[in-house]
Amino acid sequence: MLRSSLVALFAFASVGSTQDVNEANEQAMKAAIAKAAPWVVKIETAGGTGAVGAAGGPASVRKGVGPTSGVVVGADGFVISSAFNFANKPTDIFITVPGHPRQVAKIVANDTSRMLTLLKVDLKGLAVPAAFPKAEIKVGMWTLALGRALDNEDGKTPSVSRGIVSATDRIWGKLTQTDCKVSPINYGGPLVAVDGRVMGVLVPASPNGEGESAGVEWYDGGIGFAVPLDDINAILPRLKEGKELRRGMLGFNPKTPDELYNVPVIVGNVAPQSVAEKIGMKPNDKITTLDGKPVENFKDLMMLLGPKYDGDKITLTVERDGKTETFKDVTLGGISATISQPFLGILPMRDDPEPGVEVRYVYPKSPADIAGIQEGDRIMKFGPSAAPMLTPITTGRTQLSQIVRAAPLSLDFKVELKRKAGAKVEVVTLKLAALGEELPDKTPPKSSLERALGKEKKENDKELEVGFKYDLANKTTGRKYWMYLPDNYDKNKSYGVIVWLHDAGKGGKEREGKDVFKIWETYCDSANFILIGPQAKNGVDWVANETEELTQTIQQAIAGFTIDRSRVVVHGMGNGGSMAMYLAFNARDLIRAAVVSGAVLNGNAKDNLPNQPLSFYVVAGDKDPLIKEIKDTNEKLKAKKFPVIFRELKDFGKEYLDQKTLTEICNWLDALDRI
């Protein structure tokens, strides 16, 4: 059929008449639109939050009251649409199928990998589209992006944007790319071939983001995506049964996660309680094939795993010690398999160049406390009880932290200690616990030995400018920021970083920066923190697509200082708090925690990764209009097993923090490098 349509499209080309070619073009596309019209539906919602943003980020896209789009996929009333259309959690959903009165709809199930939502209305005998075979979709084919948000009163003609297929197998093998204009107007509508068959369903998407609204910042920008209808039809039986579909995961991190193309996939950390651990994958395994297809680099692995779901089965081969190991019928896990971060129960001494890790605090009733580890003891070795020998801790707290984070909660471990009293060497046995909401029950003793560089303390460089500095700018991007470098800054101590992200409407105001500085000045001086306040790109509010530039600004601002990478924190209120959570999820190589007040997590939380830990402190006033959504944010983070502390302030609305909560946050910040 496509061939005959293309013949019709160019039937008059030999005549040499541009007018005739245009008329043929128009006729073919009108025929395709007319054929598709009966199963392109209008979706209307009511209630829910007023705005949504890129997943986990600030509310950068306002949800209007107008309709959106969907596609009939079952004659008995099933409709598929983009999950974006329901990101604001509407209380009521209505669907209008051409030729039928408006119907109340209910959500049946969601696909959180491809960001689709299946709905159901009480109708029978509906028209169902034919799928354009995924294997036959080629770059350069004409396409039509249809939607019902702007349809005419007669309900027959959907809105249309014309373009071509610009790429296939995008976003890790899951989506077809088009240059049609794709936006909230036609999210959920079909991408149609010129013969009227459906190539896919339009969704926002991003290679780096996740959630219902990842990729909305690209709308109408010549980069649009559609989930192939072939793939949708394959998962429809599961969705119709009400099964929530999630991305399939193995549960390991490669040694070089940022190198997609040039190196083989070598297993680094194997996540505790993960599928990879259960089947026996080990660090330094080299993955060579998946389902019989070669895996030469991380990109290959992501392309093969990307389309898979939780519960799908795969076959995996690895090279280990020169031999081939094959894992057959491996059942992939999903987000529900997210693991808790293992917890030993100590705070380490900082800036300590000696071998081992000196213990500066032991959490009561923690595994360390139960095993008899005490303040002042030095942990020299650590490893499974069944291992022939323990691992020496030669590079300090970073090494010990990495070992503990990758350790299974189910095993017994041995810890070799050099006791503070008498330097006696002892070995204790313990079982790790899951990290929860632990806070020190007292202010821990001195945190730093002041030997970060392995040298004795000396005076600061005379050229170093300490104190509060306003109206600074990144030399590369021009982004403005203010900064406080403690007056007592000493490069032989490691410093944490607090990045303040202003609320909407307060960017670029010197008074706001000074007010924040005055609140945090004393704590920064005593606990060794540098304070930075970047300005939103537009000077008003934060949007998700400035993450990369914002991260660059922070990194350049702290370059040259002695930074404790385990204590880099983003902090904000309202729109700034939402951006803080988004930045934490999307800049995990830099950020280790987020403190937010009166802020909502838009979309879903990302996965908890053992080698890039994140912690959250969430504050809400009980009179804040968004209190329910903020409580939902806390639940989303807990569901992914992130360590999160939630505090509801009595008789507070959108005010900042009370003194009691601020004091607790300071103690929490001091304990971010807990092990």
Steps between C-alpha positions, in 0.01 A plus 500: 500500500783739580647448155168578330461812713846620403420432136188714538704762680735547207274388217519832319873561541571405138271776382733747662219690667575609857131569549405146400765352735372712788142397429595132498693551822202668662254233385713215637539665837132591525415137428737384776351747748145395411592134545658568841234739632255240646750366754669828604319598821471811713601469867398755762603506866387685809660554840858420592795737525520802272846450354752230431865506405774275371518190716591593853561858396338841532149568375604634162195396296159618613213259448213675330135411518484411132483148356780265403510194276490122495474203263244218509680166539208274588156472340359450851596849621876491568692820424876560523649843570814672624552482876583872482129575465443364851817618674295749704298210647153615386199402704277456193573383144262522202546359150310593186518247216383644164133417451438430871406718798766586758576208733646475849834317477713318753871423499562127460882486517820691426819422312766699685775399258343645184279741699160380378164478674221258405143622562157340469159635405169314487466472120495210253570456130756778469728541199855380567801612293733276306864517608770600254761223557782625718758318288384690190530850649784673317669836539359753252143365485221759508307511827198679646473585871130514593323629808155588632584799722415742217242297309208664322146511631396217271737268684616348174825675415792473743782756506798406287871573471699365205858375508723201442652217701836643607636197693401155626579304818552819701516528880665160544307321229151598616384787278468631144611861447323754279543866411123559514398761755431299814378669819236471774247571224549157343673292772311170501392538139623283212795534265342390171654385172366641172299183447306556824666229708640595841873505554471584869355705786654841570671551837754742649833329567859573593817287479603622846170552683225273626136546592176612341636837392863432412568674168221759514766770467546389137140556396443654155879495453527259209579202724198286580460136596245223458474155656459252210148358492648154442665525843178627659297214357754254642449626857125566480398164651701576815373857523139388456546270800594807705869418524731800552794460261847615604839510337691173531822521700792272583638699793867573442714798410771482233850607591480779241134616503576823313677330209233379256698402193871433540537231766340162574246464781688394812291448811589733784271490803229234518206643692401309813169309468501560123437257213871516414595390850241222507622340175864522605645787296825627648715813476737490199266277296510612136156490334532366145146417378136555594241271341769387258575852374851641546566758771812693410437807716258651748292652220436152358391373840263793555348459154429131568377546857312826441184345347481226768259498792504380858419128475639451148752220460841534337812290442832658590859391437809635672871435495650419841862406555535406133194277500144554373212499750140485373199607702178363349138600565601801707186679621560873504407705805333839509482813706328302776830317536673822605727416791560666833838658558707282739594664831795422728414770754799733531613851413857504370769750588570733207827624353689199632788385275586196713401144392164386630204707618486661844152479656383837636144392590304174536122501448317343796356152428668493158695194375823675603367569850371145545839363388681714757668754269580819696590862431870532434538145365658472156348263242792335320336220299148398394349206312260204498554252783525216246773673296853357534633845586362847579549809282752751642361855524790692348330810357274602787129564537424512127624144452319368807178675398511347152558150641211529746258641240563198276469247783200263526285540810468122525867419568712510814802729487821527697660830599863522610547782750794674658360600836544854626602369838838331470491466120400135543383326179167317523254348254123536550213341303181679397212504253424830324164673538293708257562873523193683627435834667786478748624825653778532760354511852757764592733741326790280382854593599749681278450396137833588337865424571582801278740303285308472174814558295721290722673813632503694822265796527632824352368845426268561206634647179500879526319530166203292618180707524290381792159623616177576312538595133200609295452534124756241393469342156612180333767590245372250243121525526459843658260358763496720810541371854600611848734314732610486863846361575546477878737758645692218670536294181795259526594293198623220730136431594241359261192718453144405419294712259145632547345618171201729564245504217272802538122482482315633195520877465797544735790437265764771470391690812797591718285525812377142459858376471612689808203375701590138419867569574418643845296190589778260404818702575566367851436141402722525190782633718470230765420197282719582199250580224521730198170668404407575138188666354469466119239702313242342271576555135196721448555670834157391622432126532676172432439273203634149452702564183755721678631209709822447306596867501408535868715200588789650306462828688514322837802293402694802379405704809651240735799411282827545687348456845537186713156345456345209689306332219279312747356829630390692189140602564227685308248700703194699402139602559202472267611506137862501621436189709345316205806592295723380785344152485524494121866604513573234763357228274669625183844603629581204724871522426494833688199514737463275805196646679207739472330708770165636381222704659151540355609319183333234288670220307336504157479158341670193645820470697791336322658176617722474806850420371752341739802681354330844490314531832249779560335616821201731544365727774145616419316774693135604468278742689171347610318804356680491165242455218736239352530293819339193340732513197804549726399196705469309172855611420618342826321175412651492149850533644438237766357262239837508323667437840687828511597609851254785560397703804162672484398777738157664512510840674195593705329830415738557207398589147770587251742647755863385489603295809469526876812498717446145627478359147797706382710362787400143411583560134847618602556178696371303202739678264791419728411131479465468121826305475365230732598144418 
